Structure formats: structure tokens, C-alpha cells
Amino acid sequence: MGARPLPDVIKEMLLGATATPTVTEKPTTREKIIEVLCHVDRMYVRIRREIFKTREAYKYLKLGSCPVNQGTKEHYYLLYLLKTDCDFTKQSNINDVLIGNVLHYEPLGPVLRELSFDVPLQCKYPRFFHSFKVGFHPKLQGGTLFKSLQSRTSFTLTPQDASGNEITGEKSYTLGQAMYFEAKRPDGTTSGDKRIFINKCFMTASLNPRSNPKYTVIDNQGCLIDGMMTDQSKFHDGPSKIIQKFSVGAIVFKDKASISLSPQQLYMHCDISVGDVTPTQSSKACNYDPETKMWKELYGDDSVCACCESTCSSAQPKASRNIISSHSWKVDLRSNDEHAEVEPQMKSMVAASSSLGNPDMAWHEDIYWKRDHKNGLGR
């Protein structure tokens, strides 16, 4: 009482201007790959799982130094308070406080199915909080693959498209995309009581099959072990058992990619044989089923695949094995990172408890992008 009213300019600074709501037609946009929500005391980041070719990609995804801590069937989540030791950086100017971090993806292992990336993220907090904006969409680019596979022995190993048509000339692929192959005799001369088997198949960066590095796709007398890593790698059935089709996810060798981004040249070497129609432990085509975590034979009794977890016996003398070395193909590596600036949303959320299918991970509902709750996470 007795004090003069606040000047209008101070009222506008403290309360913010009231915008007149307008009705506009929502534009048609595709769903964002990476999204960020900034709150007063935390940062929420989610990334779509479908962009990864590896089932356990979450193990190699980090916000600064902090791992994925929640997820759904569609997204991986990194939900952390700003006071958490996740390598958050802080800057400030006259009008804003800027909190930054980097989303890292650095897959481990002897080969790459997809490119690593570092995406800078930033939350901008005005000193007077009036509004928020959400959304960040990076442009991720893969590589280009050129390949031409031809036989040098009594078998052929032919590249095909997903429809089974032979690919001639150069063909472009993205890193992690399925490549299809067909193994058979050039003239198709195999009796009806016989079947073609691929006992082993591996890739090298040299025409010499004894060179290193080496990445094995099929091993243990017909176990497609790369199928344990990605859904792209599997044997395929067909109308004839004298033809064997399979697919493999495109890769590059990590140690060579770290040296140079120049195109990487690769070769495939396969051990192919002919045997009886009925599969055995030494002649089979076994796919890994990620749902049951069991091995299944393409045409016969699944029990012959039980040895895929150990060592399968070989009835074929080593000297009689038929090794095919393919012509080379190339993978071009390119990457492109973008930067996001996001203003904070003045809401608090409640996390749900669940699990990623891994005892250290947790499923949760997508509540952060759908509704608000009264209580804050981690308070």
C-alpha cells in the first residue's frame, strides 16, 4: 500500500507477453530421429531404435559419459538431471544460460555395421522463462557400396536384389543394409537327392583369404553366426535345395575406417560343398532365432544346429573343401553432424519403471512426449 504500480515494461519482462492463439493447419512431417526436451533441471533425449542395425546398439550410445537408461520398442532414452556427472557444459550471456552436451555413438567390435557419430546438443534457458521449443532432426548419411561377385571354381556366388534378381554392374548400399547372395553350380548339375551347403564364409580387406583383419559371417559347418548380431544376416529358403541363398548386413572394418575415410575395399571367401538332402551336424544351414534364442535348420531337424553354441564335427576332409573368393566391393564413408538449440519446457515429468530386455535397462511408457505430471524425476 502506498507504492506505485510496476511499469508496464517490468510487467512484460516478469510475466511475458500473451500471444493470441491462432489455428493453423498442421504440416505433414516425418517423425524425428532424435528429439530433445529441456527442463529447468534436466535434459531428456530420445532416438529412434529403427536407425540402428545392431540389436544392442544402446550399449554404445551415450549422452556425454552417461549411458542409455530407459527405452521403449520405438526409442532409446537418455534422461538425466543437469547436476549429474554426464559432462554437461555451461555457458551464459546477458540474456541466456546455455547447457550443452554431445550424443555419442561409438560401436565396438572388429567391424562396423553403421557409422559412429557425435551430435552436439544444447539447451538454451532464457533468464526469464516464458516458452519452450522441442525438436531436433539430424541428417545421417551412410556409405555407398559397389560389389561384383563371380565364381572362380565349380560354384558361383551371385549377388542379387531382395526379389532374387541378379545384380550386374555396380550397386550402391548403405552401411548395415542387407546384401543378398545365391550359391549354386554354374550349370545347375546337381541331382535331386543332393543339397548345397555353405560351411564357412568370411570377409577380408585383401584378396588373400589368410589376411587380416577378417570377419566371419558363417562358421561351424553352416551356422550363420552373424545372425546373432543383426536381423539382416540369415539363410533364405527357396524352391530348390541345389541353390542356397543368404543375406548379410553390409559392414566395414573399424580399424581401417579410423585411419582414413577413403573407400574401403573388401572381399568375401566362402567354403561351399554338396551333400545329402538330409542335414547333419557337418552339413547344415542354421539360422539364429532371436525370440527363442535357439538355432533352427532351414529345411531339416533343428537338433543338428545344437552344436552351433560349441563345435560342430566335420565329415569333410579339409583338402576337399571348395573355397570361393569373390571380386572386391567398396564402401564409401561419409558423415554429417548437426547442432541443435532447444529452449526449455517449464514442466516436470514422472518416470515409469520398466526394462529393455536387459537386466541393466528399463522399459517405460512414452509419457515425456505425451503428458505432464506434478512430481519431478529424481527429486
C-alpha positions as CSV (number, residue, x, y, z in Angstrom):
1,M,0.0,0.0,0.0
2,G,1.3,3.4,-0.9
3,A,3.7,2.1,-3.5
4,R,3.3,3.0,-7.2
5,P,2.4,0.3,-9.7
6,L,5.1,-1.5,-11.6
7,P,5.9,0.0,-15.0
8,D,4.4,-1.9,-18.0
9,V,7.9,-2.8,-19.3
10,I,8.7,-4.6,-16.0
11,K,5.3,-6.4,-16.0
12,E,6.1,-7.7,-19.5
13,M,9.5,-8.8,-18.5
14,L,8.3,-10.7,-15.5
15,L,5.1,-12.2,-16.9
16,G,5.8,-12.4,-20.7
17,A,3.6,-11.2,-23.5
18,T,0.4,-13.1,-24.0
19,A,0.3,-14.4,-27.5
20,T,-3.1,-14.6,-29.4
21,P,-3.7,-18.3,-30.2
22,T,-4.1,-19.0,-33.9
23,V,-5.4,-22.1,-35.7
24,T,-3.1,-23.3,-38.4
25,E,-3.1,-26.5,-40.4
26,K,-0.6,-28.9,-39.1
27,P,2.1,-29.6,-41.7
28,T,2.9,-33.2,-42.7
29,T,6.3,-34.1,-41.5
30,R,8.1,-37.4,-40.9
31,E,8.9,-38.5,-37.4
32,K,12.1,-37.1,-36.0
33,I,15.1,-39.4,-35.5
34,I,16.5,-37.5,-32.4
35,E,14.4,-35.3,-30.1
36,V,15.4,-33.3,-27.1
37,L,13.3,-31.9,-24.2
38,C,14.9,-29.3,-22.0
39,H,13.6,-28.7,-18.4
40,V,14.8,-26.4,-15.7
41,D,16.9,-29.1,-14.0
42,R,17.2,-31.9,-16.6
43,M,17.6,-32.9,-20.2
44,Y,15.6,-35.6,-22.0
45,V,17.0,-37.1,-25.2
46,R,15.4,-39.9,-27.3
47,I,16.5,-41.5,-30.5
48,R,14.6,-43.9,-32.7
49,R,15.8,-47.5,-32.5
50,E,15.0,-48.3,-36.2
51,I,18.0,-46.3,-37.4
52,F,20.4,-48.9,-35.8
53,K,21.2,-52.2,-37.4
54,T,22.6,-53.8,-34.2
55,R,20.3,-55.2,-31.5
56,E,22.5,-54.0,-28.7
57,A,23.1,-50.5,-30.1
58,Y,22.1,-49.0,-26.8
59,K,25.4,-50.2,-25.2
60,Y,27.4,-47.9,-27.5
61,L,25.1,-44.8,-27.2
62,K,25.9,-42.1,-24.6
63,L,24.9,-38.6,-23.6
64,G,28.3,-37.3,-22.7
65,S,29.6,-40.1,-20.4
66,C,26.2,-41.4,-19.3
67,P,24.6,-44.5,-21.0
68,V,21.0,-45.1,-22.2
69,N,18.9,-45.7,-19.1
70,Q,15.4,-46.3,-20.4
71,G,13.7,-47.3,-23.6
72,T,10.6,-48.5,-25.5
73,K,10.2,-50.6,-28.5
74,E,10.5,-47.5,-30.6
75,H,13.0,-45.3,-28.8
76,Y,16.2,-45.3,-26.7
77,Y,16.1,-42.7,-23.9
78,L,18.8,-40.8,-22.0
79,L,17.1,-39.0,-19.1
80,Y,19.5,-37.1,-16.8
81,L,19.4,-34.3,-14.3
82,L,21.8,-31.4,-15.2
83,K,23.6,-31.9,-11.9
84,T,24.5,-35.5,-12.9
85,D,28.1,-36.1,-13.8
86,C,27.4,-36.5,-17.6
87,D,29.9,-34.0,-18.9
88,F,27.3,-31.2,-19.2
89,T,28.9,-27.8,-20.1
90,K,27.5,-24.4,-19.0
91,Q,27.8,-21.0,-20.7
92,S,26.0,-17.8,-20.1
93,N,25.4,-14.4,-21.6
94,I,23.3,-11.4,-20.8
95,N,20.0,-13.0,-21.9
96,D,20.5,-16.8,-21.7
97,V,22.1,-19.7,-19.9
98,L,23.3,-22.4,-22.3
99,I,23.7,-26.0,-21.2
100,G,25.4,-28.3,-23.8
101,N,26.4,-31.9,-24.2
102,V,27.2,-34.4,-27.0
103,L,25.3,-37.5,-28.0
104,H,28.0,-40.1,-28.8
105,Y,27.5,-43.4,-30.8
106,E,30.7,-45.4,-30.9
107,P,30.0,-49.1,-31.8
108,L,32.7,-51.6,-30.6
109,G,33.9,-54.8,-32.3
110,P,36.1,-55.8,-35.2
111,V,33.7,-54.5,-37.8
112,L,31.3,-51.6,-38.3
113,R,27.6,-52.1,-39.3
114,E,26.9,-48.4,-39.1
115,L,28.9,-45.2,-38.7
116,S,29.8,-43.7,-35.3
117,F,28.6,-40.2,-34.8
118,D,28.8,-37.3,-32.3
119,V,25.8,-34.9,-32.3
120,P,26.2,-31.7,-30.2
121,L,23.0,-30.8,-28.2
122,Q,22.3,-27.6,-26.5
123,C,19.5,-26.3,-24.2
124,K,19.1,-22.5,-24.1
125,Y,17.5,-21.2,-20.9
126,P,16.4,-17.5,-21.0
127,R,16.9,-15.7,-17.7
128,F,13.1,-15.2,-17.8
129,F,11.4,-18.4,-18.7
130,H,8.3,-17.8,-20.9
131,S,8.2,-20.6,-23.6
132,F,9.8,-23.7,-25.0
133,K,10.5,-25.3,-28.3
134,V,11.1,-29.0,-28.8
135,G,12.7,-31.0,-31.6
136,F,16.0,-31.8,-33.3
137,H,16.4,-33.7,-36.5
138,P,19.9,-34.6,-37.7
139,K,20.7,-35.7,-41.2
140,L,22.5,-39.1,-41.0
141,Q,24.3,-40.3,-44.2
142,G,25.6,-43.8,-44.8
143,G,28.0,-45.1,-47.3
144,T,27.9,-46.4,-50.9
145,L,28.8,-50.0,-51.6
146,F,30.0,-51.3,-55.0
147,K,30.3,-55.1,-55.5
148,S,30.6,-57.7,-58.1
149,L,30.9,-61.4,-57.1
150,Q,31.9,-64.0,-59.6
151,S,32.9,-67.7,-59.2
152,R,36.5,-68.9,-59.7
153,T,35.6,-72.6,-59.0
154,S,32.9,-75.1,-59.7
155,F,30.4,-73.0,-57.8
156,T,29.1,-69.5,-58.3
157,L,28.3,-66.9,-55.7
158,T,26.0,-64.3,-57.3
159,P,24.8,-61.0,-55.8
160,Q,21.1,-60.5,-56.1
161,D,18.4,-57.9,-55.0
162,A,15.8,-58.7,-52.4
163,S,13.5,-60.1,-55.2
164,G,16.0,-62.6,-56.3
165,N,17.1,-60.9,-59.5
166,E,20.8,-61.0,-60.4
167,I,22.7,-57.7,-59.9
168,T,25.0,-56.8,-62.7
169,G,27.5,-53.9,-62.6
170,E,27.9,-51.6,-59.6
171,K,25.3,-51.5,-56.8
172,S,25.0,-48.9,-54.1
173,Y,24.2,-49.8,-50.5
174,T,24.1,-48.0,-47.1
175,L,26.1,-49.3,-44.2
176,G,24.2,-52.1,-42.5
177,Q,21.8,-52.7,-45.4
178,A,21.2,-56.4,-46.3
179,M,23.2,-57.8,-49.2
180,Y,21.8,-60.9,-50.9
181,F,23.8,-63.8,-52.4
182,E,23.0,-67.1,-54.2
183,A,25.3,-70.1,-54.2
184,K,25.0,-72.8,-56.9
185,R,26.8,-74.7,-59.6
186,P,27.1,-72.7,-62.8
187,D,25.3,-75.3,-64.9
188,G,22.9,-76.4,-62.1
189,T,24.1,-80.0,-62.4
190,T,23.2,-81.5,-59.0
191,S,21.0,-84.5,-58.6
192,G,17.7,-84.2,-56.8
193,D,18.9,-86.1,-53.7
194,K,21.7,-83.6,-53.1
195,R,21.9,-80.2,-51.5
196,I,24.4,-77.3,-51.5
197,F,25.8,-76.3,-48.1
198,I,27.8,-73.2,-47.2
199,N,30.1,-74.4,-44.4
200,K,32.0,-71.1,-43.8
201,C,32.0,-67.6,-45.2
202,F,34.1,-64.6,-44.1
203,M,35.2,-61.2,-45.3
204,T,38.7,-59.7,-45.6
205,A,40.2,-56.4,-46.8
206,S,42.6,-58.4,-49.1
207,L,42.2,-60.9,-51.9
208,N,44.3,-63.3,-49.8
209,P,41.9,-65.3,-47.6
210,R,44.6,-65.7,-45.0
211,S,45.0,-62.0,-44.5
212,N,43.8,-59.9,-41.5
213,P,41.6,-58.3,-40.4
214,K,39.0,-61.0,-41.0
215,Y,35.3,-61.1,-40.2
216,T,33.4,-64.4,-40.1
217,V,29.7,-64.5,-41.2
218,I,29.1,-68.3,-41.4
219,D,31.1,-70.8,-39.4
220,N,30.9,-74.1,-37.6
221,Q,29.8,-76.1,-40.6
222,G,26.8,-73.9,-41.6
223,C,25.9,-71.8,-38.6
224,L,25.2,-68.2,-39.7
225,I,26.7,-66.6,-36.6
226,D,26.4,-63.1,-37.9
227,G,22.6,-63.5,-37.4
228,M,23.2,-63.2,-33.7
229,M,24.2,-59.6,-34.3
230,T,21.7,-58.4,-36.9
231,D,18.4,-59.4,-38.5
232,Q,19.9,-58.7,-41.9
233,S,22.1,-61.9,-41.8
234,K,20.3,-65.2,-42.5
235,F,19.9,-68.1,-44.8
236,H,16.8,-68.0,-47.1
237,D,14.8,-70.9,-48.3
238,G,13.9,-71.4,-52.0
239,P,12.2,-73.7,-54.5
240,S,15.3,-75.8,-54.9
241,K,17.8,-77.2,-52.4
242,I,20.6,-77.3,-55.0
243,I,20.6,-73.5,-54.6
244,Q,21.4,-71.8,-51.3
245,K,20.5,-68.1,-50.8
246,F,21.7,-66.0,-47.8
247,S,21.9,-62.3,-46.9
248,V,24.5,-60.3,-44.8
249,G,24.4,-56.8,-43.4
250,A,26.9,-54.5,-45.1
251,I,30.0,-53.7,-42.9
252,V,33.4,-52.1,-43.0
253,F,36.4,-52.9,-40.9
254,K,36.6,-50.4,-38.0
255,D,40.4,-50.2,-37.7
256,K,40.8,-49.3,-41.3
257,A,37.9,-46.8,-41.2
258,S,39.6,-45.0,-38.3
259,I,42.7,-44.4,-40.4
260,S,41.0,-43.0,-43.4
261,L,37.6,-42.1,-44.7
262,S,38.6,-43.2,-48.2
263,P,36.6,-46.1,-49.8
264,Q,37.3,-49.4,-48.2
265,Q,37.8,-52.5,-50.4
266,L,36.5,-55.9,-49.2
267,Y,36.5,-59.5,-50.4
268,M,34.3,-62.4,-49.4
269,H,35.6,-66.0,-49.1
270,C,33.2,-69.0,-48.8
271,D,33.6,-72.7,-48.3
272,I,30.9,-74.4,-50.3
273,S,30.1,-78.2,-50.6
274,V,27.5,-80.6,-51.9
275,G,25.9,-83.2,-49.6
276,D,22.8,-85.3,-48.9
277,V,19.5,-83.6,-48.7
278,T,19.1,-84.6,-45.0
279,P,21.2,-82.2,-42.9
280,T,23.7,-83.3,-40.3
281,Q,26.0,-81.5,-37.8
282,S,28.7,-81.3,-40.5
283,S,26.3,-80.2,-43.4
284,K,23.5,-77.8,-42.5
285,A,22.1,-74.3,-42.8
286,C,21.3,-72.9,-39.3
287,N,19.7,-69.5,-38.6
288,Y,19.6,-67.9,-35.1
289,D,16.1,-67.1,-33.8
290,P,16.4,-64.0,-31.5
291,E,13.0,-64.5,-30.0
292,T,13.6,-68.1,-28.7
293,K,17.4,-67.7,-28.6
294,M,17.6,-71.1,-30.4
295,W,19.2,-72.2,-33.7
296,K,16.9,-73.5,-36.5
297,E,17.7,-75.6,-39.5
298,L,16.4,-74.1,-42.8
299,Y,14.9,-77.4,-44.1
300,G,15.5,-80.2,-41.6
301,D,15.7,-81.2,-38.0
302,D,16.7,-78.3,-35.7
303,S,18.7,-80.7,-33.4
304,V,21.6,-80.7,-35.9
305,C,22.0,-77.0,-35.0
306,A,22.5,-77.6,-31.3
307,C,26.3,-77.7,-31.8
308,C,26.3,-74.1,-33.1
309,E,26.9,-73.0,-29.5
310,S,30.0,-75.2,-29.3
311,T,32.0,-77.0,-32.0
312,C,30.3,-79.0,-34.8
313,S,32.1,-82.0,-36.3
314,S,33.2,-82.1,-39.9
315,A,32.9,-85.2,-42.0
316,Q,34.5,-83.4,-45.0
317,P,38.4,-83.7,-45.4
318,K,40.0,-80.3,-45.2
319,A,41.7,-80.8,-48.6
320,S,38.4,-81.3,-50.4
321,R,36.8,-78.1,-49.3
322,N,35.8,-75.7,-52.1
323,I,36.8,-72.1,-51.3
324,I,35.4,-69.3,-53.4
325,S,37.0,-65.8,-53.3
326,S,34.8,-63.1,-54.6
327,H,35.7,-60.0,-56.5
328,S,36.0,-56.9,-54.3
329,W,33.4,-54.3,-53.5
330,K,33.9,-50.9,-51.9
331,V,32.2,-48.9,-49.1
332,D,32.4,-45.1,-49.1
333,L,32.3,-43.5,-45.7
334,R,30.7,-40.1,-45.1
335,S,29.2,-38.5,-42.0
336,N,27.4,-35.3,-41.2
337,D,26.7,-33.9,-37.7
338,E,24.3,-31.1,-37.0
339,H,23.7,-28.9,-33.9
340,A,20.5,-28.4,-32.0
341,E,19.4,-25.4,-29.9
342,V,16.4,-26.0,-27.8
343,E,14.6,-23.7,-25.4
344,P,13.3,-25.2,-22.1
345,Q,9.9,-26.6,-21.3
346,M,8.8,-25.5,-17.8
347,K,7.2,-28.8,-16.9
348,S,8.3,-31.7,-14.7
349,M,7.7,-35.4,-15.5
350,V,7.5,-38.7,-13.7
351,A,9.4,-41.7,-15.0
352,A,7.9,-45.1,-15.2
353,S,9.9,-48.2,-14.3
354,S,10.4,-51.0,-16.8
355,S,13.1,-52.9,-18.7
356,L,14.9,-53.0,-22.1
357,G,15.1,-56.8,-22.1
358,N,18.5,-56.4,-20.4
359,P,18.7,-56.6,-16.6
360,D,20.5,-53.2,-16.5
361,M,18.0,-51.4,-18.8
362,A,14.4,-50.4,-18.1
363,W,11.2,-50.1,-20.3
364,H,9.0,-47.2,-19.7
365,E,6.0,-45.6,-21.3
366,D,6.4,-42.6,-23.7
367,I,5.0,-40.3,-21.1
368,Y,7.5,-37.5,-21.6
369,W,6.2,-36.5,-25.0
370,K,2.5,-37.2,-24.2
371,R,1.5,-35.7,-20.9
372,D,2.8,-33.8,-17.8
373,H,2.8,-34.9,-14.2
374,K,3.1,-33.0,-10.9
375,N,6.2,-34.6,-9.5
376,G,9.7,-34.3,-11.0
377,L,12.1,-37.2,-11.9
378,G,14.8,-37.8,-9.3
379,R,13.5,-35.3,-6.8
